Amino acid sequence: MAERYPTSVPYRQATDGYHTFRIPAVVVTGAGTVLAFAEGRRGSAGDSGHIDLVLRRSADGGRTWGELEVVATEPRRGTAGNPAPVVLADGRIVLVFVRQGPSATEGKIRRGQVEAAAGRRVFVQASEDDGVTWSQPREITDSVKDPEWRWYATTPGHAVELRHGRHAGRIVVPANHSLPPEGADDGTEGKYDGGHCLLSDDGGRTWRIGYVDDNPDGYVNVNETTATELPGGRLYVNARTDSAAPGSRADAYSSDGGRTLEQPFKPQPGLSGPVVEGSVLWCGSPDVLLFSGPAAPDARASMTVRASDDHGVIWRVAHTVSGLPAAYSDLVRLDVETVGLLFETGASGPYESIAFRRIPVAELAPVRV
């Protein structure tokens, strides 16, 4: 009997010369190839040090995977990570990511203890052959990072190319940053977190900053951010937040292709769970907005796909993967009948592997009464 929810494991801890794999991102190419990106962490599971951006390809919808490939590195054996891939209408794949030096850590960067050359820098590269080969990375930091920002991270997860409305063809990469501190603070406080996005209207050749939401009021201060296009070209943006506002998620909308937000980020109490990254995806046929992330109230566990039938106002549970430890995730539409979920999970801890599950679209459809 066929497995109801086919689940494969493209990345396992302590394989291919890496200690741990984290930070999944997934897209499907025009040829139907599934590209599963991750950070390959060499020395430990930690967020800094020698980290490569790696890729596995699947030609059968995520059931099996090819050999691991290194897509990007930091030349000094620092960090290359936070992959934000997007497949464009012309078939090209654009990948935005960040680098930092080998001795830099998030804490040091937030405190202003790292020189700019070793801090967070932003790069882009592309593939024109279905993700088999990639162009040399090109730095775009000066175009997309305010000089006063300290920490900086793209997504993580897939980026978006708008397909509808007057901004069709625009690439939108959700991102986050931190501000310099005030008074006796040292810059590591959550209230200095802020959100923004990167925009390109020429297929990734030139870039600029879109919306910025970074009021250090200690109420809603967004962190890792994801986005998806709603019908008509409106953008839905969902973010992690660990501020004083209720819950651990916040969301916002943009009606001008990510240039500005209709209103600042507001708490989204309908998406309960721990403070962690999440992913959103407009499904379309059926018309439903999806969110993936752990649903346990106070632990990174119980990976769950939730759905909204009203563009993000009210949410319901649509698919529970398991009650096991789980953390970061990314959603992708595989085909007419299937959604894919690439997610961190393990039997004893959430970072033991990155798994891929195929979920029938029919299971996620709006509930009819």
C-alpha angles and dihedrals in degrees: 000000000000116000109258093220108024108212126186132180114226093172131038129179116259097021135118091017095301129118096209140354119219145158104051125207126175139188137167117229127223088261091055097255115147113224114200113192126189144158112263105210111203108191105024144342089269125122096242139046127056105359127158128197106237138186141201122192128212125197095185104058097276098308094115133012139216128230122302115266128193108229101176139006139180106246094225092051091261127130129307110176154110093091115207107182126177132182111221127215090252091058098254118130117221119198122194119188143151136244135200134179123269096254097042121106131182091251094053092046093050090049092051093245096129128077116240093251091059096039130084113314128177127229139177133202135167144209126214097180105063095280096304096117132015137208121246112277115263121203117235099168096121091056099047108028124073108226092236095054115102114184115040133180136169116227104281103232133039122333125222137246109198111233102180140049130022094315096054111149095032117131114222120193114185113217144164138217143176130241127224112267130256129222116341094346119114099212098255093097116112093235089075092062117110141174133229139148139230119232133199125178097180105059097276100310096112129022141193139175118270125187120357124200112175112132105156094217096127093238110090112004109160127214130175108021138197132185144190137187118252124204113296095024100287112146124227115201125192126185145184114245133180098181130117094277117106116276132001101273135069131182143192142176135229124201096183101060097272097308091116138359121246087226132352118275112288131194116275104206092175090076104063121180144097125312101277143119118281138185133228130199134177103225103194118196093057095037102228136132114225132204125187126198144110113298101195106116099231108011139058095255144103102052107217138179112218126191138208123202093190103054097271106321100105124024134201134184109260104168133006114202097194143304092257125117110284138163133164122028146170131206128215136175105238101181142323092295104032144060120196127216122198109192146162114246146141144171095252103016138011097247101057094099147349111238133190123216129191111217123190111242090220089067091058098048123121115280112251118212 
